[in-house]
């Protein structure tokens, strides 16, 4: 950390992870910055410019007498001051300043008494308490969801007679009549055909089971989409694009509300159980963030400060990935790399703690009965060899191509859904896709089962006790090796049958996932993407294994694959393929490798995973820089400035600012010549978030900036609480009231809602610099001046539209500010 003082403004340089942020603060307080070289005009700092809770004793006594009962904004705090309207961006500088003032007040009061000191300690520990509560609730919900999904998925095929709430596996665990050879069959578990018509084999039994499988899937899907449509429209989708946008400072009221939490938890169980090609991992991040929003609302430190609330949500996102994949470290890195916009070191520690508590809670519940956090935990007993890097890189190429294909096709379909009549019938769309999925999925055993079980089987190494078709090799009867060291063997008929079934399942998953992701139900993308890669990887792995067995004398196999040796592990190829496809869709790298590493528990497979992840990203980036979440953000028109995007065009601030030539003049307030009626008329006739305040409309010398919402609240409060404020009362933003004729109505002083240090740039500032400022400071707007004279304003929406225009995209797609 390096401190610098320049023209009375104290700044410090901080490099935290990949994010650098600048905050102007009063003297003696640091400002995080790397932007001091920019040609920015920064007026003097007013320590009250962002303050919303005003001490009535601070009002000048002279103002209360000689000027006739002047009120300086408000006598006491009232609700909604300092808050933001829906679908608007927060002011990060303002929130930082408010938190600094709050902390300074608590610190000074802590020296006054023991009770104030205890309150300061409680305030300091409130963040850790919130993290503990988030971890406990997120872990509990994830465990309940896993147990419910396991039961309802099996319910489509049969029921346990001894206890109907048992899944197939749990039912046969409790049976004393289960044998090892028929461990998936027990008298207590009966398929629907056995229960209804007393037959388990034959065409009629197959048709009845097929029909009931489809009916159960349609029932689950219809119930899910109906609950979302009626009670919580925000519970649909993955949630990660909106979480990324919210963490960047955007306000979406209700998206993290209690109803959304409840409905998303319930419907997530229903849609995963229906057999649709979607996962629960992405929505679990949304569920965890809903938990974070709920608990942060219980503490004023977070409920009254949108910037601090977003620190909690970043940690909650880490807890969500922790319970989704059983990867607490991967969850922290996912929050840092993929979703968080502002991630200070303190948030890193708290994210780690929240992820730890969530993983511990899930492990205590043990939903899979294997003492693991995920269903597809595997351990391999054979190392990888350098010659295998080539097929690993080929899987990375496949993952990048699959990611590009999926993003383009899915965005085209979602755009069609938004712009045609198709979007008017979300329930019908879900029913049709579910019916198609169930009809095609049932005949193939690899698409009939849940996707998590499929991935688990594809990841598994073939041991002597495995009964899967994928492990139907021709065994040597004279083999005396240990169970964990079975040599490569020729493939049997079961393996060849499984190969063509996997090929059909791969094509089906690729196509159906394009149409499933984005429907009006909770839908995650992690598991379907991993399934596509795992199927491709397993087939490649079996191919390499058989090639090494039959051609062990080839030069590429001669040095490391001797006859009778266990050379190739097809399950490892499945894992590498899963990582490659997930990376191609999401563009994750570091967090992806760590998540996959935590799934296997082996350090020695990091290099294959890294090779596949990097190759996948390179190939996908060659066709487009956007991942699936960024593409959906742009499709929905959210105001998200991605730090990964580069702006290299040679335009200036004057090319982007409003007003432009031919447009109406900029709407401004004057410091002491407008009446209350004039201000209210200006607010009514415009929809701007705020207004620059100038000396006069002739000079246009900039004084400050007033927020629209605070103007409305201040005037409303003054009319209710201050006598003499009428429509023709003069509104002034100066320290001293203007000279008024005798018998004039009482003026209204609103200086304390005025930001005396709005961020300004000159008209010749390069837009590359302006974009960098908006990214790193999280600004809502920036004023453009020349020699102190106001020329125009640049909002976040203007910046995004300009960037879209420069990229030959539709600038009108940016709908929010």
Secondary structure as UniProt FT lines:
FT   STRAND          2..6
FT   TURN            7..8
FT   STRAND          9..13
FT   TURN            17..18
FT   TURN            27..28
FT   TURN            36..37
FT   STRAND          40..41
FT   TURN            47..50
FT   HELIX           56..58
FT   HELIX           61..65
FT   TURN            66..68
FT   TURN            79..82
FT   TURN            86..87
FT   HELIX           92..109
FT   TURN            110..112
FT   HELIX           114..155
FT   TURN            156..157
FT   STRAND          158..160
FT   TURN            164..165
FT   HELIX           168..173
FT   TURN            181..184
FT   TURN            187..188
FT   STRAND          189..191
FT   HELIX           192..197
FT   HELIX           203..231
FT   HELIX           233..235
FT   HELIX           240..247
FT   TURN            248..249
FT   TURN            253..256
FT   HELIX           258..273
FT   TURN            274..275
FT   HELIX           281..296
FT   TURN            297..298
FT   HELIX           300..303
FT   HELIX           306..325
FT   HELIX           328..334
FT   HELIX           335..339
FT   HELIX           345..365
FT   TURN            367..368
FT   TURN            375..376
FT   HELIX           386..388
FT   HELIX           389..419
FT   HELIX           421..424
FT   HELIX           426..442
FT   HELIX           445..448
FT   HELIX           451..459
FT   TURN            464..465
FT   HELIX           469..471
FT   TURN            477..478
FT   TURN            483..484
FT   HELIX           493..516
FT   TURN            517..518
FT   HELIX           526..550
FT   TURN            551..553
FT   HELIX           555..558
FT   TURN            559..560
FT   TURN            563..564
FT   HELIX           570..586
FT   HELIX           590..600
FT   HELIX           603..605
FT   HELIX           606..623
FT   HELIX           628..636
FT   TURN            643..644
FT   HELIX           653..656
FT   TURN            661..662
FT   STRAND          668..670
FT   STRAND          674..675
FT   HELIX           676..685
FT   STRAND          690..694
FT   TURN            697..699
FT   STRAND          701..707
FT   HELIX           708..721
FT   TURN            723..724
FT   TURN            727..728
FT   STRAND          730..732
FT   TURN            742..743
FT   STRAND          748..749
FT   HELIX           751..753
FT   STRAND          754..755
FT   TURN            756..757
FT   STRAND          760..762
FT   TURN            763..764
FT   HELIX           767..777
FT   STRAND          781..786
FT   TURN            787..788
FT   STRAND          789..795
FT   HELIX           796..806
FT   TURN            807..808
FT   HELIX           811..813
//
